[in-house]
Amino acid sequence: MIPTTLQIFDEKYFHLSNDQVSYVIDVLPNGQLGHLYFGPRLDLDETQLDALAAPVSKSGGTVKFSATDHQFSLADTMQELPVYGTTDYRQGSLALKADQMPLYPDLKYQSYSVTASKPRDLANPGAFGEHADGLAITLVDQTWAIKVVLHYVLFPDAAAVVRWVTVSNDAARTYTLTRCLSASLDLPDADYSFLHLSGNWARERQVQTQSLAQGTVAVESLHGASSHQQNPFVALVAQPGTLRSGSAYGVNLIYSGNFLASAEVNEWQQTRLMSGIHPSQFEWQLEPHSSFTSPEAVLLYSDRGVNGLAQQAANFTNRHIIAPYWQGRPRPIVVNSWEAAYFDLDTDHLLALAKRGKQIGIDCFVLDDGWFGRRDADDSSLGDWSVDRRKFPRGLKAFADAIHQTGLQFGLWFEPEMVSPGTTMIKQHPDWVVGPPQGRRSIGRHQYVLDFANPAVVDNVFAQMMKVIDETQLDYIKWDMNRDITEAYSAYLAAAGRPQGEFFHRYIRGVYALYAKLLKARPHLLIEGCAGGGGRFDLGILFYSPQVWVSDDSDAVERLKIQLGTSLGYPLSAMSNHVTSVPNGQVGRTTPLSMRYHVATFGVLGYELDLMKLSTEELAALKAQVDQYRQEQQLVLNGQFELLPPTLDNQNEYAWAVVNVNCSEALVGFFRVLATPGQTVADRLKLPFLDPAKRYRIAGQTTVFAESVLRHVGVPLPVQFNGVNADTAKFSGDYQSCLLHLIAV
């Protein structure tokens, strides 16, 4: 690995590069900032750059930029900060107005500055690293006294450019910012498929693809969260390409609120990929000499197809988003009380459950919903975070002490952003509830949303939580968020004279502020993100929470699709997976215990079932699973994930693997949903990611395979029953799965 380099040629060209990628910017003839290239590393000098930047206008017959230059138009020019309303009719990344007058800023290059590192700032979720080339380019509009700084960061170990924007008002009047996207990437062609991760509650991040054509395709969220329905990670995959070959571009947003990610193709088959805060329901008041900074966006590139792009995304997140304390560190294996007890919490039963968990090797006992207020169902007590003495007559401290005395860590469920009707908080502070003072105010899951745009709300919730955290010496928080925002209105903003269009952004900033306060007070507290399952699975949450509950749907078959989609944009270390009881509570399906474990092992393992109801044989099986996972956890959480055919093209069979850095060890997972006698796709799995200089055997077997055999022929899978081979078949019936642990010899 070579360090990043920044080449600057006469303040006309800027070339950011490392040993994987190059990103090239130029100053256009009109003084605005142009985009020349993002892709595999280039060796460039000024002569070559002059040739690449030579204008080639496709825009005959369109409006030109000036009366004197008839060869230049922004309509077909690749740009770094496109603004709608000049000679470019595509979507812009920036828009402002003065009162009701739209502005069309002419932002020209003024200066640049550089940095050599990007520190982690707990108050502002973003990428970080000790070594990085940072470039900040300042553009100025003299007419309106508007300054825009475009920020770029490239780390030496990632094929990713981090981008964000700061807009400043240097005028004596107030402006309103109505659009401020974080990144815009113009590409010279359009032969791509648009890949996104879409779905709904309990069916999040399903892989969807569609070919680009002239026009715009977009995914978005206006839920107040990144949402179950869409995800901020999207990709452009060059066609033709394969799972493991061809160019692929990705973009993700380090943000957890309303977002927009779009790809627009113009009449000249140029593509514009954009990402940022959703412009709908957004406006920001820019007083004189104030500024606004967008969230950070991550632009990714791979020349090894979807699989390579997924690896780039995972590596970037593991190294530059996840908190340093948790990077490479084993995560506790938890048992969660929810499916064992729901709201019916009895200390004797819970302590017996914890002790049995300790016997099978569990690290942490998590007390889920129902421990506070008078919470006997999901219709009360949110916002009043004090223990229910009916259920814990000796108090929560005594219970936590008992858990710690068993040798287990202790975790608690919170839903900090919500409040129930009838609680002390809502009676004392009715103006803390999101919603207008008159008219409709919807209620979801028997609860309202607290106005986290108001710092007093954040401070109150923090004080309540810290009292419990200190009292119990808490090790782990499961942070839930079970309803989206409706009727968005903040009494706090109204009283402060701020526009309501600031609410959604200020709300999620308030959520980040609470995270930051908790982690500043308890730096090693493990917070697992959850939003009704996977409704806020994004880089903004992962900056604070090193793992996120993937989905409320814990069925092993459904999880195959959910975890597959999630793995395209996020690392296994971020995926919290639990083995739960059957029939499954979401779909009613009964799958083998082995399959539930095999699916859950590709991530952070946990359990969510009543251990007191299991047989001796089942408990022994769970103990064996925990022992096996503990041996393989470092490989799973820190290895390189590999997608294998037929995974993206076959809804019945899935295969993937994780391999360590020196290819001395790999764990392969294979899953078949329904038995298919005589029609099986996979009898062997080809493994094209091992070391050609090594030979491998499968744990528990004696045969040694050459890497070339595993690459070109494949590793044999267990034989499937076909009606006449009962004496040799290892797979029989539906819901088949196996783990193959390869070890170099």
N, C-alpha and C positions, 0 to 999 in steps of 0.2 A: 504494500500500500504506500503510495506517495502522498505527500501532504497536498492540501488544496492550494491552488495558485490563483492569483488575480492579476491579469494583465490589463493595463490601461494604455491605449494608444491615442495620444494627443487629445484626451478627453472627448474622443469621438467614438471609440469602441471600448467596450468593457467585456472581458472574457473571464468568467469564473469556471474553474475546472478542477477535477481530481482525476484519479486513474480510471474512473468509470464514465463520467459525463462531462460535457461542456454546456455552458449557458452563455449566450452571446447577445449583447445589447448594443444598439448603435443610436447615435443622435441623428435624427432625420433632417432632411433639408430645411424643414420649417422650424427646427429647433425642438420639436417634440421627441419623445423617446420611442425608438423602434425596437422590435424583436427580430433577431436574425436566426437564432438556432437554439434548440435544446435537444440533446441526444447523445450518442456515444462520443467519447472524448475526441477532440480535434487538436491538431498541431497547427496553430495559426500565426501568421504575421500580418502586418498592416497591408501589404500588397494583396494578399489573398482576401482580406476583409473588404478592401475597396472593391474587388471584383464581385464578392458576394453581395455587397450592399448596393451595387449599381441598380438604379431604378428600372423596373420592368413593368410598365403600366398595362394592366388588362382593362382599365376602366374607361375605354373610349365611349364618349357620349354621356358620361356622368358629370356631375358638378365638380369642377376643379377647385383646388385649394385657394388659388389666387389668380388675379388677372394677368400676372406676369409669368407664372410657371404653368404652362399647359401640359406638362408631362407628369405632374405630381398630384395625387389624390389620396386621401386617407381611406377611400372606399375599398381598396385592395391592398393596403399597406399593413404589414404585421406590426403590431404596437404593443407596448408594455402597459400603457394606461389609456385605453380607448375611452373617448367621451362622445356620447351620442349628440348629434345636432350640428356637426360641422359637415364634412364630406363623407363621413362614415355612418351608414344607416344601420349597422349592426348594433346589438346590445352593447351599451357602454358599462364601464365599471365604476363610474363616478358621476354624480349629479348633485347640483346645488341650486338653491333659489334665494333671492332676496325679496322678502315678503312673498308676493305671488308671481314675481318675475323670474322666469328660468334664466340661469346663467349658462353660458357656453365657454368655460374657461379655456384659454389658449396657454397651456402649461408648457413652458419652454425650459430646456436644460439650463441650470445655473451652476451647480457644483456637485462634488461628491465627497464622501468620507469613508474611511475603512476601519474595521475592527478585527481583532485576532481571536476573539472568543465570544461566547454567548452564555453568560451566567444564568442559572436557574433562579427565577423570581417567583416565589410562592404566591404572590398576589396576582400574577398574570400568567395563566397557563400558556405555555409555549415550548418550543424546542430549546434544548440547551446542550452545551458541550464546551470543554476547556479549550479545544482547538477547532477553529472555524474561520473561514474567510467571510467577513461581513462587509457588505457594500450598501451604502445609503446614497441614493441619488436624489438631489433636490431639484424640483421643478417649480417655476414661479409664473403666475399670471399677473402681469403688471397692472392691467386695467382694474381688476377687482381685488388686488392685494391678497391673493390666495396662494398659499405655499403647500405643495404636496411632496412628501418624502417617500420614495419607494425603497423598501428594505429588502435585501437579499442575504441569505446565509447559506453557505455550502460547507458541510462537514467532510472530513477526509474519508470517512468509512461508509458513505451513503450516496446512492445515485438519486439524490433528492435535493431540491432547492426549496428553502423555506422563504415565503414571501408575505409581506404585510404592508399596510399603507398608513401614513399619518397625514391628516389634512389639517392645516392651520389657517386661521383667519387673522391676517395682519392688518385688516381694515378697521375703520372706526365705526362700522355698522355691523349689525347682526345678520348672519346667513343661516340658512337651514340646509343641512346635509340630508338628502333624501335617498342616496344610493352610495354605498361605499363597499364594493366587493374587495376581497383580499388578494385575489390573483386572477390574472387573465393570461392565457397561453394561446397564441396564434400559431397554427400549423399550416404549411403550404398545401396540404392535400386533405382529402376527406374519405379515403378508403379505409374506414374504421367501423367496428361495431361498438356501440355504446353499452357498457356493462354497468349495471347498478344493482343494489341490494335492497329489495323491496318486499313488503309483506304486510303483516298486521300483528296484533297481540297474539302471542303463542305461536306465531309463524313468521318470525322476523328474519330479515336478511336472506331472502330467497334469491338465487342468482337469476337475473334477467338480462337479456341482451337484445339489441335491435340495431339494424344497419343504419348508418347515417345517410341522410339525403338532404337536399337543399331545404333549409328550414331549421327549426330549433327543437331539440329534445331536452327535457329538464326533469330533475327530481327536486323536491322541495319539502319543507316542513313549516307549517304555521301553527303547530301545536304548543309552542312555547318550549319545546324540547326537540332534540334531533329526531325522536319519534320511533314508534314501532313500524310505521308505514314506509319510511324511507331512511336512508343512511347517508351521511355526508361523503362517504367514499364512493367515487365513480372512476371508471377507467375507459380509455379508448384503446381498443385492441385492433392492430393492423390486420387487414384481410388481404390475401389468405394468411393464416397463421395457425399454429397448433397450440396445444396446452403448454408446450415447452419451447416454442420457437416463435420468432417474429417480434416486431416492436410493440410495446405497450406503454401507454402513458396513464398515470393515475393522478388524482388530486384528492386530498382529504383536508378537512378543516379542523383546526384545534379549537373546537367550539361546541357548545351543548344546547344552543337555542335555535331559533328559527334560522333556516339556511336555504340557500339556492345553489344548485350545481347544474350547469347547462352546457350543451355543446351546440353551436350554431354553425351551419354551413351556408356560405353565400353563393352567389351565382358563378363564381370562379372556382368553386370546389375547394375553398379555403375553410379551415375549421377553427373556431374560437371556443376554447374550453375555459369556463369561468366558475369561480366558487367564492362564496362569502355570505354575509348576513342577508337574509331575505329582504329585498327592498320594500315589499308590502308590509304595512304596519310599522315601518321604520322611518323616523326622522329624528335628526339630532340638531339641537340649537347650538350654533357656533357663535358665541358672543365675541366681541373684539378681543383679539390676542388670546384666544382659546384654541384648543385642538381636539381632534378625535383620532384614536388609533384603532384600526380594525383588528379582528382576530388574525392569527397566523394561519396560512395555508401551506400545505406541503405538496409540491409537484414532484412526482416520481417517474422514473423511466427504467425500462428493462428491454433488452433485446432477446430475452428468453421467454417470451410469451406471458400468459397469465400466471403460470407457476413462478417465473422469475420476478414478476411484479409483486406477487403476494409475498415473496421472500424479502424483497426490498422494503415493502411496507412493514413487515414484521420486525426486521432488523432495525429499521429506523425507530419504531416505537419502543422496542426494548432498550435501545441505547440512548435515545434523545427525548423520550416522553416520560417513561416510567421513572419514578423517583429513584435516585441512586441507591438508597438503602435497600430497595427491593430488587434491584437488578441482580440476577443470578442467585438470589437468596431463596432457599426452600420456603414454600408457603404451608401454613398449617392445614392439615386435613381435618375438616370440621364434621361434626354431627349437629344438625339443626333440628330444633324441637317442633317445627311446624306440622309436618305430617304425623308426628307421634302424638301431638297433644292439641294442636290448633289453639283455641282460646281457653281450653279447659286445663289450666296450669295448676298442678299439684306438686309441691316441693318434693315430697317423697318419691313420686314417680319420676320427676325430672332428675333428681340426684341418682336414682337407680339407672336411668337412661345414660347419664354422664359416666357413671362407673362402668357400665357395660361397654360404652364407647372406648373408655380407657383400656379395657381388656382386649379389644380388637385392634388397638394401636392408634386410636383417634388422638389428635393434638389439641382440639379446641371444641368446647361446647358452646353453641350459640342459642340463646334464648330469643325466640322470635316474637311476633306480635302477641299482645295480650297481657303484658306484665305491668302496665301503668294505668293510672286513673281508675275507671270502672269499665275496663275494656273487655266485655264478654262477647262482643261481636264487632263488626267493622263500622259501627255507627256511632262511636263515642270516643271521647277522651284525647284525641290528637291535639297537641298543643299544651297539654298539662302533663309534663314529663316527670311525674312522681310515682313511686311504686304503689301498687294495689295491695294494701295490707290484708285484704281478705285472702289473697292467693299467697302472699309472702308475709306471714304474721311476724316474723323476726326481722323483716326488712330485707332490702336487696343486698346490702353489704354482707349480711350473714350468709345469704345464699351464694354470693360470689366467692366469699371466703371458703365455703364448703367445696365449690368447684375447683378453686385453686389448690385446695388441700388434696384433691384427688390426683393432682399433677397435670391438670388440664388448664389451658388458657380459657378465658371467659369472654363471650361476645354477646352483644345486644342488638336488637332491631330498633331502629328509629325511622320515623317518617317526618323529618324536620320541617318540610316546606308546607305542611298541611295543618288544618285545624278543623275540629268537629263542632257542630252546633251544640250549644249548651255548656261548653267548657268555660272555665274561669278566664282563659285568655280572650275568648271571643266576647264574653260579657264585659270585660274591662276595656277591650280595644276593638270595638266593632269596625273601626276604620282601618284595621290591619288586614282586612279581608279584601282580596282582589274582586272588584266589581263596582259598577256605577252606583251612586247614591239613590238613584231612582230607576225603575224599570226592571227588566228580567235579570235574575242572578241565578244561573244554573248551579245545581249541586250534583257532584259525581261521586259515586261510592260513599255516599253519606258524608262528604267532606268538602270543605272549601280550600282554596289556595291562599296561603299567606303572602302578603306583599313584600317580597324580598328585595324590591327596589328601595324599601325604607330601611336605612341602617339600624334604626331602633328595633325593628323586628328581628334582624339578624343577631343583634346583641342580646336580645331577650332569649332567643332559642339557644344561643351559644352558652349563656349563663346556666340555663336549665340543664343542658347536656353535660357541661363540665362538672356540675354538682354530682351527677350520676357517675360520670367517668372517674372522677377522683374518689368517690365513695367506694366504687367497686374495683378500682385499679384495672379498668377495662383494657382488654387487649385487642378487641375486634369490634367493628361496627358494621352491621348490614344497613345501608342507607337506602330506603325505599322512596318511591314517588309514584303514587298510584292513580293520578288523574291529570289530564292535560288542562291547560289554561283556557277558560272561556270568559267572555265579557271583560276583556283586559282593560282595566282602569285602576289607577293608583291615586288614592286620596292624598298620599304623600306628595306625588308629583304635582297634583293640582294645587295643593297649598304652597308649593315651592315655585309655582308659575312656570313649570317645565312642560313641554308638550308631551301628550300621552304616547306619541310615537317613540319616545325613549324607553317606554316601560319594559318591553321584552328584553332589550339588551341590559338594562339596569337590573332586571330580575335575575338573569343568569349570572351577572357579575356579583349579585348578592349571594347566590349559591356558592360561587367560588370563594367569596369572602368568608363564609362560614367554614368551608373546607380549610382555608388557610389558617383561620383562627384555631381550629381544632388541632391541626398538624403543627402549628407553631408551639402550642401548649404541650402536645404529645407527639413528637416527631416520628416515633416508631409505631404509632397506632395504625393498625391495618383497617382501612375502610374499604368495604366491598360495595361498589356501586350497584344500584338496582333501581329500575323505574317500571314497576309492574312487570318485572322481568327485564327484557332487552330494549326498553323504550328510550334509553339514553346511553347507548353503547357508542362512544365517540372518544376522540383523542382529548377533548377537554376534560372529561371525567377521568380518563386514564392518567392524566397528569397528576391527579390527586389520589385516585383509587387504582392500585396496580392490577386489580381484577374486577370484573363486572359479571353479575349474574346474567348468563347468556339469554335465557328465556324462561318464562314461567312454565313453558311446555317442557317437561323433563322426560317425555316418552323417547325411548332410544331411537326409534325409527324416525320420528320427526326431528330429533336432534341431529341426525346425520345431515339433513338438508340445512338446518340452521347453522351448525358448526362449519359446514363446508363454506357457506356464504360468508360467515364471519371471518374465516381464515384467509379470505382473499384480501382483506384490508387490515387485519389485526393479528397479533401473535397468539400462540397457544397460551402463553403465560398470562394473558388477559382474560381467558375464558374460564369462568367458574361453572363447573359441571357436577351435578349431584346424582348419585344412584338413589332412586326413590322406589316406593312400593308399587306393586301391581295388584289389580288392574290399575293402569295409570290414570291419575285424576283428571287429565286434560282430554284424553281420547278414549279411555277405557280399554286400552290394549294391554295384553299380558305378554311380555317379552322375557326371555331367560335372564337370570341374574348375571350370567357371564356376559351377555351382549350389553346389558346396561353398564357394566363396568368397562368393557372394551371401548364403548363410545366415550364414557366419561373420563377415561384415562388420558385422552388427548386434550389436556388442559389442567386446571386446578381441581383436584378431586375432593369431593365431599359426599356426605350421606344425609338423607332426609327421609327416615322411616323409623318405625317404632321397633327398636332393637329388642324390646322386652317381649315381643310377639314372635320372634324368630326362633327356629329350631336350633339345636346344637350344631347340626350340619350346616345350616345357613350361616350361623355365626362364625363357624370355622372357615367357610368360604369367604366371608367378608374379611376376616383376619388375614387370610392368604392374599386377598386383593390389596389390602393396605400394605402388607409387607412387600408385595411385588411393586406397587406404585412407588413406595419409598425408595426402592432400589433404582427405579427408572425415572424419578421425578426430575433430576438434573438434566437428563437427556431430553425429556419431554419439554420442559420449560425453557431450556437454553439451546437446544439443537435447532437445526434448519428443517423447516417443514417442507415436505415434498408431496405434491398432488400427483396421483398416478391414474392413467387410463384404467377403467372407463368412466371415471368419476363425473366429469362434466357432461357426458353424453348419454348417461344411463341412469335412470331413476331407480333401478333395482339393485345395482351393485356399486359399491363405493370402495375406494382404496386410497390410502395415504400412508405416509411414513414420516419419521423424524430421524435425522442423522446428526451425529456429533461433528465437531469441527474438523477432526482429522480422519473422519470416515472409518473409525475403528469399531463403531457400534451404531446400530440402527434398529428402530422399532417400527414394524410394519403392521398396519391394521387393515383387515379386509372384512367387508360386511355385505351380506346378501339378504335382502328384505324378504322375498318370497322364493321358495324352492322352485327351480326351473329344470326338471329332468330333461336331458337331451338338448337343452337350449342355453346352457350356461355360457356367458361371455368369457369368464375368467377361470381357466384351469391353472394358469400360471400368471404371475405378476412380473413384468419386466422392471428391473430396478436400475435406472440409468444414472444413478447419483453416487455410486460407490467408488472406491479407489482402485484403479486398474492394477496397481502394484500389490494389492492384497487379495487374500482368499478368505472365505467366510463360511461359518457353519451356523446352523440355527440352534439356539439354546434348547437342550433336551434331545437333540438329534446328533448323529455321528457323521453324516455326509458333509464333506468339505467341498464348497463350490468355488470355482474361479470367478472373478468379477466379470469376465467376458460372458460366461454362461448366464449369470444373473442379469446382465444387461441385455443380452440378445435373445435368450431363451426364456428366462424368468425363473423365479423361485416357485416350486410346486405348492399349490394350495391343498388343503385337506379335500379328499375325494367326496363328492356329493352323492347321496343315495339316488339311484335311478330306477328302483323297483326290483332289481335283480342282483344287486351287489351289496347286500346287507353285511356280508362278512368283511368287506374292506372299507365301506363308507364311514367317514368321520362326520360329515355334515348330513343332517336329516331334518326335514320339516322346515318351516319358515323361521325367519329371524336368526340367520346363521352369522357367526362372527368368529374371528380368530386374531390373535396377536402373534407375530413372528419376531423374535428377538435375534437379530443377526450380530455375530461377534467375529471380528477379524482374528485369524489364527496365523 
